Amino acid sequence: QVQLVESGGGLVQAGGSLRLSCVASGRTFGSYAMGWFRQAPGKEREFVASITYSESSTYYADSVKGRFTISRDNTKKTVYLQMNSLKPEDTARYYCARHVAGGLTTSRAFAYWGQGTQVTVSS
């Protein structure tokens, strides 16, 4: 079984920073890329960032480039999302997920979604 647990969300003022963590537990097959996605009320789930297992490649949505950084520590089975210069439009519930097949910038290529962690940015 695979379980993903996100943490680190909260309420922050515009311009502030947060670091989200996603910890994987349980048994897995092989190694996988991981991704972060977000969803605001009334909106579709949106790709944020992804990273390959070896950290050889990272991908970012244009809206977060230069502000967010995805990283991982495979020994701790954890993926991180460092979020700087937060904007009110970043407000959403953030989810991590494991890549299973296909491209690395679409939610359809990921599975094993966590429960998410809420990020709220006030102005």
Residue pairs with C-beta under 8 A, 6 or more apart in sequence:
1 26
1 27
2 24
2 25
2 26
2 27
2 28
2 98
2 112
3 24
3 25
3 26
3 112
3 114
4 22
4 23
4 24
4 96
4 97
4 98
4 112
4 113
4 114
5 22
5 23
5 25
5 114
5 115
6 20
6 21
6 22
6 94
6 95
6 96
6 114
6 115
6 116
6 117
7 20
7 21
7 22
7 23
7 117
8 18
8 19
8 20
8 21
8 117
9 18
9 20
9 93
9 94
9 117
9 118
9 119
9 120
10 18
10 118
10 119
10 120
11 120
11 122
12 18
12 86
12 119
12 120
12 121
12 122
13 121
13 122
13 123
14 86
14 87
14 88
14 121
14 122
14 123
15 85
15 86
16 86
16 121
17 82
17 83
17 84
17 85
17 86
18 83
18 86
18 119
19 80
19 81
19 82
19 83
20 36
20 80
20 81
20 83
20 94
20 96
20 117
20 119
21 78
21 79
21 80
22 34
22 36
22 78
22 79
22 80
22 81
22 96
22 114
23 76
23 77
23 78
24 77
24 78
24 79
24 98
25 77
28 98
31 53
31 54
31 74
32 53
32 98
32 99
32 100
33 50
33 51
33 52
33 53
33 98
33 99
33 104
34 50
34 51
34 53
34 72
34 79
34 96
34 97
34 98
34 99
35 47
35 48
35 49
35 50
35 51
35 96
35 97
35 99
35 104
35 110
36 48
36 49
36 50
36 70
36 79
36 81
36 94
36 95
36 96
37 45
37 46
37 47
37 48
37 94
37 95
37 96
37 97
37 107
37 110
38 45
38 46
38 48
38 90
38 92
38 93
38 94
38 95
38 119
39 45
39 46
39 92
39 93
39 95
39 116
40 91
40 92
40 93
43 92
45 95
45 107
46 61
46 92
47 61
47 105
47 106
47 107
48 60
48 61
48 64
48 68
48 81
48 94
49 58
49 59
49 60
49 61
49 64
49 68
49 69
49 70
49 81
50 58
50 59
50 70
50 99
50 104
50 105
51 57
51 58
51 59
51 70
51 71
51 72
51 79
52 58
52 104
53 72
53 74
55 71
55 72
57 104
58 70
59 104
59 105
60 68
60 70
61 105
63 89
64 83
64 90
67 83
67 84
67 85
67 86
68 81
68 82
68 83
68 84
69 81
69 82
69 84
70 79
70 80
70 81
70 82
71 79
71 80
71 82
72 78
72 79
72 80
73 80
79 96
81 94
81 96
83 90
83 119
86 119
86 121
87 121
88 121
88 122
88 123
89 121
90 119
90 121
91 119
91 120
91 121
92 118
92 119
93 116
93 117
93 118
93 119
94 116
94 117
94 118
94 119
95 113
95 114
95 115
95 116
96 113
96 114
97 107
97 110
97 111
97 112
97 113
97 114
98 110
98 111
98 112
99 109
99 110
100 109
100 110
100 111
100 112
101 109
102 108
102 109
103 109
